[in-house]
Amino acid sequence: MHHHHCSGGCSDLIHLEQALELQQNQVKDLHSQYLNASLVTLLSLINFDTQFVAASGVSVYDAQDNEYLDFLGAYGALNVGHNHPEILAALQRVQALPNLLQASMNGIAAALAHNLAHLAPGNLQRSFFCNSGAEAVEGALKLARIATGRQKFIYCHDSFHGKTFGALSVTGRDKYQAPFMPLVNECAGVPYGDLAALQQQLAAREAAAFIVEPLQGEGGIIEPPPGYLAKAKKLCAQYGTLMIADEVQTGFGRTGTFFACESEDLVPDILCLAKSLGGGVMPMGAYITGDEIWRKAYGTMEKALLHTSTFGGNTAACAAALKTIQIILENDLCRQVKEKGDYFLAQLRKLKDKYPLLKDVRGRGLMIGLEFQQPDTGDKKFSFRITMNVVNKLAQEYMGSLVAGELFNKHRIITAYTLNNPNVIRLEPPLTVSREQLDRVLNALEDVLANHSGFLSMVGSGAKNVLLKMKK
């Protein structure tokens, strides 16, 4: 294949209009060749390779116009649903403005920072805008170091804060850390919810920050013990350590309050936001901190440019964020989430009492985790026994993905397991989800739980086929 670099036109390139017309098999081939080939294999294993052609609210549609319910919600980035018309309209409203212009002060960014300061707990006042949760965490860690003059970070086991070097260094899962050692120096993990372990790490007065999720997302949707977060904040203050609350997944109404911190009486020193901040349309991240900490860090002209982001605070992203906040408040989504969450959790707990395969139901608001029992792979019903060990391993470690595959293929409901605990499926639908849509998911789950022995043997044979293909 010859690459002609645009001397005689770009006939080898795929233009947008052509990209929109690609068939599913072509898309798959291109991903296999130019993107993540192993992910293509993984998605094919559970048939997660449908081509979706439209999305609105909780619904996405395939090329045959079948409706699927999105209960994955982009890990909490779709709190106002797919392609919210008011957010798309907001982007139209600002499309003539300069989107990236470092030589001026952006009015939309100014308004957004004002609104976040008003909504954030306590004295949190100054925002830094970036493009993702990991970037918000990186910014917060750097802020803590420069403001305190200390180096060490404390984080929780099974936490997830992102996969860039700094964020990864405080993410409590060996699987993601091990291949990339050495990471940022001087990071210590403590068990989530354990105040004594935290105090032990704080005692030497060397920690710049303790970073924590108000509810652990990727850890399997884990709530902290009552009072833990407020007490942890007191301890941090006592030892001169800043507390960073990572609300990337829990923010913007997800748990039934605008920020999860509110129901925990927690005023962190730094609050990290992203995901739904961009309205499900724009990549957007931010941290917010108090004036005093910010001044210590960047409060002189000499230090003003020590931490910056080219795309941070761009007009389009800020417009989407402004509108997202307005939609959540005007539609009273936080109250709705509380009501819908209470109903959904109560119904899910009934299923748990009825079906032993469902081991636990956890969560708050519309951030819910379903933990499944690991299957007994010695069971006669399992064709797993006669397949290779890889499938056995798949069954034991990824019960969540097997259930997710069944919900998807048989019931057209999109879910996924949590990264640190593959036996947990997360349910994080848009906050606008209807009672009727919740019921559809409850009925589908009941069907899967009632018929699980059948689908497990089917998945076994499906996995066998894929593995045989891989061996060739």
N, C-alpha and C positions, 0 to 999 in steps of 0.2 A: 504494500500500500504506500503510495507516494504522498507526502504531505506538501501540497503547494501552498505557500504562504501568500495567499491573497494577491498574487500578481495578476492572474487571469480570472479573478472571481473565485468565490469559495464554494465550488460545486460539491466538495466532499463534506461540507458541514450540514448539520441538521438545523434548520431554522425553526423558530417558535411555532409557526403555523404547522410545520411537518411534525414537530414534537407532540403537538396536541392530537395528531392523528395516528400516533404509533399504536400498534397492536400489543396485546399483553405479552405475547412470546418475544416480541422485539424488545420491549421494555426490560424483560427478564434477562435477555441476552446482553443488553447494554450494561445492566447492573453487574452481571457476572464478569463482564470484560473490563469495565472501567470504574466500578465502585466496589462494594464489599461482597466478594464472591461467597465467603463462608456464611454471611448473613442471608444471602439468597437461598443457600442450602437449608439453613435453619428455618427460614420462613416457609419453604416448600414442605419441610417435614411435617408442619402442622397446617399446611394449606393456607397460610397467611399470605397468599400472593395474588389475591383478587385485585383487579384494577378498578379503582373508584373514580367516577367521572363527575360527581357533584356532591356538595355537602351544604347542609343548612341546619342550624340549631343542633339537636342531638342526632340528627339523621345524616347518614352518608349513603350514596347510591352507586351501584355497580353499573357496568355497561348494559346489562339487561334490565335496568331500572328496578332492581330489587332494593328494598330499603334495609339498611343495617342500623342498629342503635350503637352509638359510640359511648361506651361506658368506661373507656380508657381516658378520654378527655385530654389526650396529650400530656399525661402525668400531671394534670392540674393547670395546663396552659389554656384550657378552653372553658373557663368559668362562665363566659357569656355565650358559649356555643360556637359552632362553625360559621364563619362568614356572616357575622351579625350585620344586618343591613345598615344600622346606624354607624357602625365603625367603618364600613366601606364608604358610607356617605361622608364621614369625617375626613377620610383620606382624600376624597374628591375635593372637599372644601379647601384643603391646604395645598393642592397639587401645583398651584402657580407660585407658591412661596419658594424661596431657596430652601432646599432640604438640608444641604451640608454647606455651612458657611462659617468658618472659624473666626472671621474678622468682625463678627457682630454678636450681639446678645439676642438669643432666640426667645421671642415672647411666649411661644407655646410651652417651651421648657420652663420658663419662669412661672407660668400659671400652674403647671403640673407640680413643680417643686413646692409651691405655696399650698396646693391641695393636699399633697402627701404629708406635709408638716402638720396640717390641721387634723388629718385622720390618724396619724401615727400616735402611739401612746406617749404620755409624758412630755419631756422637753425635746424630743427628736425634731430637728429643725432643718438641717442642711443635707441636701441630696447630692449624690454623684450618679450620673446616668451612664449606663454601658449597654451591652447587648445580650447578656445571658446571665443565668444564675451563677455559673462558675466565675464569670468576670466580677459579679457583685461580691462574691466570697473573696476572690483575690484582692479586690479593692479594700474590703473590710479588714483582711489580715494585714495588709500593708499599713492601713490607717492605724491599726492597733499597735504595730511595732513602732511607727514613727511617733505616735502620740505618747506612748509609755516609755520609750527608750529600752524596752525589754524585747527578748527574742522568742521565748518559748510559747507554744500553743497547746492547749488542752482540748481534746475532742472526745466524743463518745463512741464506744464500740457499736458496730452495726449502723453507724450514721452514714449519710450520703450528702456530700456538699459539692460534688462536681469532679471532673476528671482532668482538669489542667493541674500543673505541678503543685501549686499552693493548695488548691481545693482538695486535690487527691491526698496530699500529706495529712489532711485532717478528716479524711473519709475512712471510717472504721471497718474496712473490709480488705483482708489480705489479698484476695483474688485480684483486686484492681491495683493494689500497691506493688506487690512483689516483682512483677516484670520491669518496673520502672525505677527501682532503687538505684542510687540513693535519692531520697526525696528531700524536701525542705528539712533542715536540721531542727532538732529540739521540738518534737511533737510527741505528746503523751496521750494515750487513750485511757478512758475510765468507763466503767459500766454506766449506761443510761439510767438515771434515777438514783444513783448511789452518791449521797452527799459526803459520806466519810471518805470515799476514794477521791472525790473532787478536792476536799479540804487538804488531803495529804499532798496532792499535786500543787495546790496553791501555796502551801505553807512556806516554801523556800522563797516566795515573792520574786519569782523569775518569769512568771507567765504574763505575756502581753495580753492574751485573750483566751477565754473559754468559749468555744463555738458549739451551739446546740440547736436542734430542731424542737419546736414546741410539741410536735408529734413526729415521731420518726416515720418517714415515708417508705424509703426503700428497705428499711429494716423490717418491714412487714406490717406497717400501720400500727405503731406502738404508742400508747399514751403514757405519759410519765406519771409517777405516783402523785396524788393530790399535794399541792404546796411545794413540790420539788423545785420548780423553776424560780419561783419568788425567793425561796431560801437559797438557791444557788447564786442568785443575783446578789443577795446580802453577803454571802461568803466571798464572792469575787470582789465586791467593793471593799470589804475588810482587808483584803490582801493586795489591793491596788491593781487588780486584773480587770480588763474590760470584758463585758459579756456580749457576745454576738448572737443574735437570734436569727436563724436561717428560716425565713418564711417564704422561700421560693415556691414551695409546693402548698403551704398552708394558708397563704395570704389571699386577700380579695374575696372573703366570704366563704371560702371552702369549708371551714369547720363550723360555721354558724355565727361567727363574729367577724367583723371586717378583717382584723388580724387575729390569729390564734392567741397571741400574747394577752389580749384583752381578757379572755376568760381565765387566764392564769395569774392575773394581777402582776404581770411582768412588764417592767419598762427596761428594755435592754439598752446597752450603751450604743450599739450599732444594730440596725435592722436590715437584713438582706431581702430583696424582692426580685422577682422576675416572672417567668411563665405568663400568668394571666394579665400581668401589667400591660402587655402588648395587645391585649384584646383578642388573642388567638390569630392575629394577622401579622403583626410586626414582632421581630425579635427585640426584646427590651429587658433591661435589668437595672437595678438601682440599689444603692445602700443609702440609709438615712442615719445621721448621727446628731448628737447635741452640738451646740455652738462651741462650747468650751473645748471639747475633744478635737473638733475640726480646726479650731484656731491653733491649738498646740501642734497639729500636724501640718497644716497647709496655710496658716494664717499670716504669711508674709509674701511679698511679691517674689522674693527669692525662691520660696517653696511652692508657689502657686501652680507650677507646671510639673511637679514631680510625679503626679499620677493623672493621666489623661486618656481619652478614648476618642478616636477620629469620628466614629459613628454615634457615640454616646450623645443622647439628647437631640438627635436629628428630628426635624419637624414632623415627619410622617409618624415615627414611633411615638413621639410625645402627644400628637393629636389622637392616635389610637388609644393611648393610656388615659388621656383626659376623658375621652368618651366612655371608656370601659368603667371608670370610677363612677361617672354620672349614671350609667345604666344600672350598676349594682345598687346605688343608693336610691335612685328614683323608683326602681321596681321592688325595693325592700327585699332584696335577694337574701340578705343575712337571716331575716326572720323566716323566709320561705325555706331556706336550707335547714334551719333548725327543725321545722315541722316535717319536711320531707325526710330528713335524716332520721328523726325519731321513728317515723312510720316504717321506713325501709329497714332500719336496724331491728325493730320489733319483729317484723315479718321474717327477716333472715334468721333471727334467733329461734323462731318456731321451726324453721327448716333444720337448724342445728340439732334441736331436741329430737327430731324425727329421723334424721339420717346420720349415722356415726361417721360416714366418710368426711362430713363437714365437722372439723375438729374445733374451730373457734371462729367467732364473728367479732370484729373489733372496729373501733373508729369513732369519729365525731363528725356530726353534720353529714356532708356528702363525701367524706374521705374515709372509705371503708375497706377493710381487709378481710378476706375469707381464707382461713387456713384449713388445708385439707390434710387428712391422714396420709402418711406414706403408705402406698399399697403393699400388700403382702405378696411379694413376687414369687413365693412358693405356691401360690394359689393355682389350683388345677385349671381354672378358667383362663389363666393367662397364657396366651401364646408367647408371652415374653420369655417363658422358660426355655423355649426352643430357639429363640433368636440369640444374637450375640450379646456379650456382656455390655456393650455400649447401650443397647436398648434397655437392658436391666437398669443401668445407671440412670438412663433418661427417666425411667419410670419412678425410681426412688427419689431423684433429685428434682424432678420437674413435674410433679403431680399437678401443680398449678397450671402449667402450660398444656397438659393433656386436657384438663377441664376447659381451659380457655379455647383450645382447638375445637372442642365439641360445641361450646357455646357459639363459636363463630360459624362453624361449618353447618351445624344443624339448625341453629336458631338465629343466625345473623346478628349476633351480639358481640361487639368488640370489647375485649378485656385483655389484661396481660398480667404476668406475675411480677412481684417486686424483685428488684435486682439482688438484694442481699438475702432474700428468703424465697426461693423458687417454689415453695409449697404454698405461698400466699398469692391469691389473686386480688388485685386492687379494683375497686369500683369507684371511679371518680367522674361521674357524668357531668355535663354542663349543669350549672346551678338552676337553669331554666327548665330542667327535666320535669315532665308531667307525672302525676300519680299513675296514669295509665301506662306510661313507659316503664315506670318502676315495677308495675305489676307484670308487664311482659317479661321483664328480666327475672322476677321471682318465679313465674311459671316455668320459664326455660330452665332455671337452676333446679327446680324441683324435678323436672323431667330428666336432667342429667344425673342428679343424685339417685333417682329411682332406678335408672337403667345403667348404672356405671359399669357393671361387669361386662356388658356387651361392648361398650365403646372402648374399654381398655384393651380388649383383645383385638379390636379393629385397628386401634392406633398401633398396637404391636406389629400387625402385618404391614401397615403403612410405613412404619419406621424401618422394618426389615427391607422393604423395597428400596427405600432411599439409600440405606446403608449398602445394599448390594450394588446399586448404581455407583456409589462413591468408591467402592472397591475396584470397579472396572478400570 
